[in-house]
Amino acid sequence: MALCVRGRHDAKIFCLAILLSSFFIYNSDKAVNNAAIDQLSLVTQLSKKIRVHAGDDPSGSRLAEFFPRFVWLLRDFQLELQDEDGDALTSNEYLEQCLQQQKGSSAAVKEQNQTRAAIRQLFEHRSCITLAHPTLGTNLPPSALKQLPELSKLAQGFQSGVNELRQRVLKEVRPKQVNGTPLTGLMLLGMADAYTKAINEGAVPTISTAWQSVLHIECGKALEAATSIYREGAHSAAMAEPPPSSASWQQQHEQLVRAALAKFREIAVGDNAGA
C-alpha cells in the first residue's frame, strides 16, 4: 500500500494496517532518500501509539515480534547499486545503508535518524525490491502504460522486479499470528474491532487486550459447542426406553464428557484451549 502523510487520520490508518498485517509493502518511488524517510516518519509514532501490554514502557522494544515483514518497494528506480568502492550492492544492502544514521545536527536530520532507527527496531524482517520504469530501455513511449501492454514487452528490469515481488509474497506471506496462533477471518475481525474502538476513543491500542477479547469470544464458542454435545447426548439417554441403568449412564456420561472436551479443545484458542 502507498502512504502519504496527511495528519491524524493517516497515523490511525497506518497504525491499524501495521497491527493487522503479516506482510507490509511500502510503495514509494525513485530512491530511499530524505524525502522518502520523511514520508515514513509515522513509524516513529508507532511505539507511542501501540502497546503489547497495558502499562508497558513506550520504548517499542517488545513490538517487533508482533510486527509484519516489511518490504520497501521502489518504483522507477534508476540508481546504480554500488558501494563507495564501486562494488555491487543488493537491493537489501542498499536499504540497510540508507537506514544507517546520517551525520548532521539539524532538526530535520535528527528527525530522519529517529525514523531510520524506528524502522530498524520495529521491523526485524525487512527487505527492498527495486522496479525500473516499465518503459526504460524499450521502444515503448510512457503513454503505452495507459493500454497496459503485456509484461514481456516492458523493461527487463521491471519484469525482474515484478517477478521477484511476486515470488517474495507467495513464499513469505503467512496468516497473521498472535502469540504463535494463526488468526481465522473472524478472529482477525475481532482484533480489528478491538483496535478500531481503542483508536477511535483516543486510547492506545493494546495487543494483549485485543487478543484477550478474541480469546474470550472463541472460548465462549467452544464452551457453547461442548455444552451442546453433552446436553444432546444426555437428553437422548434420558428419553431412551427403557432408561439406562446407573452403570450404563455412568459410562455414557464419561463418553459425553470426553466428546465435549474434545470439541472444546478443537475450537478454543489460547491457554484455556487445554482446559
C-alpha positions in Angstrom: 0.0 0.0 0.0 1.2 3.6 -0.6 1.0 6.1 2.2 1.0 9.8 2.4 1.4 11.9 5.5 -1.9 13.8 5.9 -2.3 14.2 9.6 -4.0 12.2 12.3 -6.2 10.1 10.0 -3.1 8.7 8.2 -1.5 8.0 11.5 -4.5 6.0 12.7 -4.8 4.1 9.4 -1.1 3.3 9.4 -1.2 2.1 12.9 -4.2 -0.2 12.2 -2.6 -1.5 9.0 0.6 -2.5 10.9 -1.4 -4.2 13.7 -3.4 -6.3 11.3 -0.8 -7.1 8.6 1.6 -10.1 8.4 3.3 -8.7 5.3 3.5 -5.0 4.7 4.6 -3.4 1.4 5.6 0.2 1.5 5.3 1.6 -2.0 7.4 4.7 -3.0 9.3 6.0 -6.0 12.8 6.8 -7.1 15.1 6.1 -4.1 15.4 5.8 -0.3 16.3 9.5 0.2 15.5 12.1 2.9 12.1 12.8 1.3 11.2 9.1 1.4 12.3 8.8 5.0 10.3 11.9 5.9 7.2 10.2 4.5 7.8 7.3 6.8 8.0 9.5 9.9 4.8 7.9 11.1 6.9 4.9 12.1 8.4 6.8 15.0 4.9 7.3 16.4 4.1 3.6 16.5 5.9 2.9 19.8 3.9 5.7 21.3 0.6 4.6 19.8 0.8 0.9 20.4 1.5 -1.3 23.5 1.9 -5.0 23.9 0.6 -4.8 27.5 -1.1 -2.0 29.3 1.4 0.0 31.3 4.4 -1.1 29.1 7.3 1.3 28.8 6.7 3.1 25.5 10.1 2.2 24.1 8.7 -0.1 21.4 11.3 -2.8 22.2 8.7 -5.6 22.5 6.6 -4.6 19.5 8.9 -6.1 16.8 7.7 -9.7 17.4 4.1 -8.6 16.6 5.0 -6.5 13.5 4.8 -7.7 9.9 7.5 -8.4 7.4 8.4 -5.1 5.8 9.2 -4.8 2.1 10.2 -1.4 0.7 9.1 -1.3 -3.0 10.9 1.3 -5.0 9.2 2.2 -8.3 11.0 3.9 -11.3 14.4 3.1 -9.7 17.4 4.3 -11.7 20.4 4.3 -9.3 23.5 2.1 -9.8 23.6 -0.2 -6.8 27.2 0.2 -5.8 29.0 1.0 -2.6 31.7 3.7 -2.1 34.3 1.3 -3.5 32.3 0.6 -6.7 31.3 -2.9 -5.5 27.9 -4.1 -6.4 25.1 -3.9 -3.8 22.0 -6.0 -3.5 18.8 -4.1 -3.0 18.6 -5.3 0.6 22.2 -4.0 1.3 21.2 -0.7 -0.3 18.2 -0.4 2.1 20.4 -1.2 5.1 22.9 1.5 4.0 20.1 4.0 3.7 18.8 3.2 7.2 22.0 3.9 8.9 22.3 7.1 11.0 23.3 10.1 8.9 25.7 12.9 10.1 24.2 16.3 11.0 22.8 18.2 13.9 19.8 19.9 12.3 16.3 19.2 13.5 15.5 17.6 10.1 18.5 15.2 10.3 17.7 14.3 13.9 14.0 13.5 13.0 15.1 11.5 9.9 17.5 9.5 12.0 14.8 8.8 14.6 12.7 7.4 11.7 15.6 5.2 10.5 16.2 3.9 14.0 12.5 3.1 14.4 12.4 1.2 11.2 15.4 -0.9 12.2 14.0 -1.6 15.6 10.4 -2.3 14.8 10.8 -4.2 11.5 13.2 -7.0 12.2 12.3 -8.7 8.9 12.8 -6.1 6.2 13.9 -6.1 2.6 13.8 -4.0 -0.5 12.7 -4.6 -4.1 13.5 -2.2 -6.9 11.5 -1.7 -10.1 12.9 0.1 -13.1 10.5 2.3 -15.0 8.3 0.0 -17.1 9.3 1.6 -20.4 13.0 2.3 -19.7 15.3 1.0 -22.5 12.3 -0.1 -24.6 10.7 1.3 -27.7 7.5 2.0 -25.8 6.6 5.6 -25.1 5.5 6.3 -21.5 1.9 6.7 -22.8 1.9 3.0 -23.6 1.2 2.2 -19.9 -2.3 3.6 -20.4 -3.0 0.5 -22.5 -1.3 -1.9 -20.1 0.9 -3.9 -22.5 1.9 -7.5 -21.7 4.6 -7.8 -19.1 7.0 -9.4 -21.6 7.0 -6.1 -23.6 8.1 -4.0 -20.7 11.6 -3.2 -19.5 13.6 -6.3 -18.4 14.5 -4.6 -15.1 10.8 -4.0 -14.4 9.9 -7.6 -15.3 12.6 -8.9 -12.9 11.4 -6.7 -10.1 7.7 -7.8 -10.6 8.7 -11.4 -10.6 10.8 -11.0 -7.5 8.0 -9.3 -5.7 5.5 -12.0 -6.7 7.8 -14.8 -5.6 8.6 -13.0 -2.3 4.9 -12.5 -1.5 4.0 -16.1 -2.4 6.9 -17.5 -0.4 6.8 -15.4 2.7 3.2 -14.3 3.3 1.7 -16.0 6.2 -1.6 -15.8 8.2 -1.5 -13.1 10.8 -0.4 -14.7 14.1 -0.6 -13.6 17.7 1.4 -15.5 20.3 2.0 -18.2 17.8 -1.7 -18.7 17.0 -2.8 -18.2 13.3 -5.9 -16.0 13.2 -9.0 -17.1 11.3 -11.0 -14.5 9.5 -13.4 -14.0 12.4 -10.5 -13.7 14.9 -8.8 -11.1 12.7 -12.1 -9.2 12.5 -12.3 -9.3 16.3 -8.8 -7.9 16.6 -9.6 -5.2 14.1 -12.8 -4.3 16.0 -10.9 -4.0 19.3 -8.1 -1.9 17.8 -10.6 0.4 16.0 -12.6 1.0 19.1 -9.4 1.9 21.1 -8.1 4.2 18.3 -11.5 6.0 17.9 -11.8 6.5 21.6 -8.4 8.1 21.8 -6.8 5.2 23.7 -3.6 3.4 23.0 -4.3 0.1 21.2 -3.0 -2.8 23.4 -2.2 -6.0 21.6 -2.8 -8.2 24.7 -6.1 -6.6 25.5 -7.4 -7.1 21.9 -6.1 -10.7 22.0 -7.9 -11.4 25.3 -11.2 -10.2 23.8 -10.7 -12.6 20.9 -9.9 -15.5 23.2 -13.0 -14.7 25.3 -15.2 -14.9 22.1 -13.5 -18.1 20.8 -13.6 -19.9 24.1 -17.2 -18.9 24.5 -18.0 -20.5 21.2 -16.1 -23.6 22.2 -17.9 -23.8 25.5 -21.3 -23.5 23.8 -20.4 -26.2 21.3 -19.1 -28.5 24.0 -22.2 -28.0 26.2 -24.5 -28.7 23.3 -22.8 -32.1 22.7 -23.2 -33.1 26.3 -26.8 -31.8 26.6 -28.0 -33.6 23.4 -26.3 -36.8 24.5 -27.8 -36.6 28.0 -31.3 -35.8 26.5 -31.1 -38.8 24.3 -30.1 -41.1 27.2 -32.9 -39.7 29.4 -35.5 -40.3 26.7 -34.4 -43.9 26.0 -36.8 -46.7 26.7 -36.0 -48.4 28.9 -34.0 -45.8 30.8 -30.3 -46.7 31.1 -29.1 -48.4 34.3 -26.8 -46.5 36.7 -23.7 -48.2 35.4 -24.8 -47.6 31.7 -25.5 -44.0 32.4 -22.1 -43.5 34.1 -20.4 -45.0 31.0 -22.4 -42.7 28.7 -21.7 -39.7 30.9 -17.9 -40.3 30.7 -18.1 -40.7 26.9 -20.1 -37.4 26.6 -17.6 -35.6 28.8 -14.7 -36.8 26.6 -16.6 -35.8 23.4 -17.5 -32.4 24.9 -13.9 -31.7 26.0 -12.6 -32.8 22.6 -14.9 -30.3 20.9 -13.9 -27.6 23.3 -10.2 -28.1 22.6 -10.9 -28.2 18.9 -12.4 -24.7 18.9 -10.8 -22.9 21.8 -7.6 -21.0 21.4 -5.0 -19.7 23.9 -4.1 -21.1 27.3 -7.7 -22.2 28.0 -7.7 -24.5 25.0 -6.2 -27.3 27.0 -8.5 -26.9 30.0 
